Amino acid sequence: MTIADATLVPLPRRTRLSLSRMVGLALLALLALFALLGPLLVTVDPTEQDFAASLAPPGADYWLGADHYGRSMLARLSHGARLSFGMAVLTVATAAVPGILLGLLAAWCGGWLERGLDLVSTVLLALPGLLLVLILLAFAPGTFGPLYLGLALTLWIEFYRVTRVTAAGVLKQPHVEATRLLGFGTGY
C-alpha cells in the first residue's frame, strides 16, 4: 500500500446514538449522580432503626417509605448505590489492568507464553463465572473481598482476549514489520 492508496481509504462514519441508547445513558448518569450525591443529601443514617415508623408509607419523613425496622428506604438505597458503583469500578479496574498487560505481553512475545495464557483463559472460561464467585463467597460469607476477587478473576479474561487479538493485528501491520526489518529496536 502506497501513500496515495492510504489517502483513498474511507474513514469510518460517526454514528449517532439511538434514542434507546441515549435514554439508557441518561438513566445511568442519573443513577451515578444519585450514588454520588445521595448520601450527602439524605442526612438520615441508613442503619438507624425506628420501630414506631415500621413499614411507614412514602411521605414527608420517609420519601420512599420505611422498611419493617423503620429504616429510611431512600437512605438505604443511596448508600447501597454508592457501594455498588464503587465495587463495580474497583472490580473493572482490577480486572482491566492485568488483562490488558497480559494481552499485550502475549501478543508481543507469542510462542509458549501466548499458548500458556490462552490455555489458562480457556480453562477459566469453561468454568461458569457465577460458580467461581459462589465458591469464593463460601469461604468468607458476608464480606465483600471474595465477591470482589471472584468478579475480578472472571472479568480479566475478556480484557486479555480483546487486547491480545487487537495488539497482534497491530504488530502484523506492514509498517511495524518494516521497522523491524530496518533494524529499529523494540523501543522504537
C-alpha positions as CSV (number, residue, x, y, z in Angstrom):
1,M,0.0,0.0,0.0
2,T,1.5,3.3,-1.0
3,I,0.8,6.7,0.5
4,A,-1.6,7.5,-2.4
5,D,-3.6,4.4,-1.7
6,A,-3.8,5.2,2.0
7,T,-5.5,8.5,1.3
8,L,-8.3,6.7,-0.6
9,V,-9.3,4.6,2.5
10,P,-12.6,6.0,3.7
11,L,-12.8,7.0,7.3
12,P,-15.5,5.3,9.5
13,R,-18.6,7.4,9.7
14,R,-19.6,8.8,13.1
15,T,-22.8,7.1,14.1
16,R,-25.5,8.9,16.1
17,L,-26.7,7.4,19.3
18,S,-30.1,5.9,19.0
19,L,-32.9,7.0,21.3
20,S,-32.8,3.9,23.4
21,R,-29.1,4.3,24.0
22,M,-29.5,8.0,24.9
23,V,-32.2,7.1,27.4
24,G,-30.1,4.3,28.9
25,L,-27.1,6.6,29.1
26,A,-29.2,9.3,30.8
27,L,-30.6,6.8,33.3
28,L,-27.1,5.5,34.1
29,A,-25.9,9.1,34.6
30,L,-28.8,9.8,36.9
31,L,-28.1,6.7,38.9
32,A,-24.4,7.6,39.2
33,L,-25.4,11.1,40.3
34,F,-27.7,9.7,42.9
35,A,-25.0,7.4,44.1
36,L,-22.5,10.2,44.5
37,L,-24.8,12.9,45.9
38,G,-27.5,10.8,47.6
39,P,-25.6,10.1,50.9
40,L,-24.8,13.8,51.1
41,L,-28.3,15.0,50.5
42,V,-30.0,12.3,52.7
43,T,-28.9,13.0,56.2
44,V,-30.6,10.0,57.8
45,D,-28.4,7.2,58.9
46,P,-29.4,4.1,56.8
47,T,-28.9,1.8,59.8
48,E,-30.9,3.8,62.3
49,Q,-33.9,1.8,63.4
50,D,-37.3,3.4,64.4
51,F,-39.8,0.7,65.2
52,A,-42.5,3.3,65.6
53,A,-42.2,4.0,61.8
54,S,-42.2,0.4,60.8
55,L,-43.5,0.0,57.3
56,A,-44.3,3.7,57.0
57,P,-45.7,4.7,53.7
58,P,-43.9,7.3,51.5
59,G,-44.4,10.8,52.9
60,A,-42.6,13.9,54.2
61,D,-40.5,12.0,56.7
62,Y,-39.7,8.9,54.5
63,W,-39.8,9.8,50.8
64,L,-39.7,6.2,49.7
65,G,-41.2,4.8,52.9
66,A,-39.6,2.7,55.6
67,D,-38.8,-1.0,55.9
68,H,-40.0,-3.3,58.7
69,Y,-37.3,-2.0,61.0
70,G,-38.3,1.6,60.4
71,R,-35.2,2.5,58.4
72,S,-35.4,5.0,55.6
73,M,-35.5,3.3,52.2
74,L,-34.2,6.3,50.4
75,A,-31.1,6.4,52.7
76,R,-30.5,2.7,52.3
77,L,-30.9,3.0,48.5
78,S,-28.5,5.9,48.2
79,H,-25.8,4.2,50.3
80,G,-26.3,0.9,48.5
81,A,-26.0,2.6,45.1
82,R,-22.7,4.1,46.2
83,L,-21.4,0.8,47.4
84,S,-22.5,-0.9,44.2
85,F,-20.9,1.7,41.9
86,G,-17.7,1.7,43.9
87,M,-17.5,-2.1,43.8
88,A,-18.1,-2.1,40.0
89,V,-15.5,0.5,39.3
90,L,-12.9,-1.2,41.5
91,T,-13.6,-4.6,40.0
92,V,-13.4,-3.5,36.4
93,A,-10.2,-1.5,37.1
94,T,-8.6,-4.5,38.9
95,A,-9.6,-6.8,36.0
96,A,-8.6,-4.4,33.3
97,V,-5.0,-3.8,34.3
98,P,-3.8,-7.4,34.4
99,G,-5.9,-8.4,31.5
100,I,-4.6,-5.6,29.2
101,L,-1.0,-6.1,30.4
102,L,-1.1,-9.9,29.9
103,G,-2.8,-9.5,26.5
104,L,0.0,-7.1,25.3
105,L,2.6,-9.5,26.7
106,A,1.1,-12.5,24.9
107,A,0.8,-10.6,21.6
108,W,4.3,-9.2,21.8
109,C,6.1,-12.4,22.9
110,G,4.0,-15.1,21.3
111,G,5.2,-18.7,21.5
112,W,4.8,-20.7,24.6
113,L,3.8,-17.7,26.7
114,E,0.8,-16.9,24.5
115,R,-0.2,-20.6,24.4
116,G,0.0,-20.9,28.2
117,L,-2.0,-17.7,28.8
118,D,-4.6,-18.9,26.2
119,L,-4.9,-22.2,28.0
120,V,-5.4,-20.5,31.4
121,S,-8.0,-18.2,29.9
122,T,-9.9,-21.0,28.2
123,V,-9.9,-23.1,31.3
124,L,-11.3,-20.2,33.4
125,L,-13.9,-19.5,30.7
126,A,-15.0,-23.1,30.8
127,L,-16.0,-22.6,34.5
128,P,-19.2,-20.6,35.0
129,G,-18.2,-17.2,36.5
130,L,-21.1,-17.3,39.0
131,L,-19.9,-20.7,40.3
132,L,-16.4,-19.3,40.9
133,V,-17.8,-16.3,42.7
134,L,-20.1,-18.5,44.8
135,I,-17.2,-20.8,45.7
136,L,-15.1,-17.9,46.9
137,L,-18.1,-16.5,48.8
138,A,-18.5,-19.8,50.7
139,F,-15.1,-19.2,52.3
140,A,-16.0,-15.9,53.8
141,P,-19.7,-15.2,53.8
142,G,-20.9,-11.6,54.4
143,T,-17.7,-9.9,53.3
144,F,-17.0,-8.1,50.0
145,G,-13.4,-9.4,49.5
146,P,-14.3,-12.7,48.0
147,L,-17.1,-11.2,45.8
148,Y,-14.6,-8.6,44.5
149,L,-11.9,-11.2,43.9
150,G,-14.3,-13.6,42.2
151,L,-15.6,-11.0,39.8
152,A,-12.2,-9.7,39.0
153,L,-10.9,-13.2,38.3
154,T,-13.7,-13.8,35.8
155,L,-13.5,-10.4,34.1
156,W,-9.8,-10.2,33.3
157,I,-10.3,-12.8,30.6
158,E,-12.3,-10.5,28.3
159,F,-9.8,-7.7,28.6
160,Y,-7.0,-10.2,27.9
161,R,-8.6,-11.7,24.8
162,V,-9.6,-8.5,23.2
163,T,-6.2,-6.9,23.9
164,R,-4.3,-9.9,22.6
165,V,-6.2,-10.0,19.3
166,T,-6.0,-6.2,18.8
167,A,-2.3,-6.0,19.6
168,A,-1.5,-9.0,17.4
169,G,-3.2,-7.3,14.5
170,V,-1.3,-4.1,15.0
171,L,2.0,-5.9,15.3
172,K,1.4,-7.7,12.0
173,Q,0.8,-4.5,10.0
174,P,3.3,-3.7,7.3
175,H,4.8,-0.6,8.8
176,V,5.6,-2.4,12.1
177,E,7.2,-5.3,10.2
178,A,9.2,-2.8,8.1
179,T,10.6,-1.1,11.2
180,R,11.8,-4.4,12.5
181,L,13.3,-5.3,9.1
182,L,15.1,-1.9,9.0
183,G,16.8,-2.8,12.3
184,F,14.9,-0.4,14.6
185,G,14.9,-1.5,18.2
186,T,12.0,-2.7,20.4
187,G,11.6,0.7,22.0
188,Y,11.1,2.4,18.6
